[in-house]
Every structure is written in structure tokens, then in C-alpha cells.
Amino acid sequence: SFVTKQPYPTHLVADASGVYWFNFDAPLNSSNASQIVTCPLSGCGGGPRSVATNQTGLTLMRSDASFLYWATGSQILRVAK
């Protein structure tokens, strides 16, 4: 396993920077509530690092050399890697 105990992981994106995915519909009372997380390609032994929290309605996720992009409802967002 690369990483375990992820709440409904979807929208997996992998590139030279690492692996990114969306944890869909995590428990709302959790610090993991609907977030985008990442791990280096070498593995995720220490657990994933949060990239963006409280993201709802994520429909698409892509990356380029500098940014991770995603769409949620009527927004297109990005974060530097």
C-alpha cells in the first residue's frame, strides 16, 4: 500500500512532484473534512500533507510543473506546489 485509511480518495493526479488526491466526503467533525492531500513519489510513510481544506463539489483536478488546479462548482482554484 502507498497510503491507507483515506476517506473516499478520488481524482488521483501524479506527476514529478508527487501524488495528489481528493479525500471526498470525510467526516465533517474531522480535521480531514473534504481536502486535497499529497505525498511524495517515494511513499507516504508519515501520512499525507494537506494542500487545501474544506473543498466541496470537486469535479476535476490537474497539475503542471508549478501548480495544482481544481474545479469546484463555479470556481477554478490553484495552489503552488
Steps between C-alpha positions, in 0.01 A plus 500: 500500500611854423276649771205359696191619688412780258132607501371434146806605296412623150648710216852358524769704322867398486788700358872556565415693820296225665159342524190713571145393573172624641363342818131522423231537765720452804321525835415865561618483859844392380802712412497304172166643378494505118860580425768464234809323625840399362787261558842480337553232236739322737209410728267628764643347817439813709148544362372743238552877519196725456500728193150651534226447758121541498471435126153391394364406163839421347446384142844514339866518604810554281861610546785661314862560599412782742137467615223260594160610355150385588140589428225520764155599383547848348867551595837403359768509767876442512779464750875514446678169545 
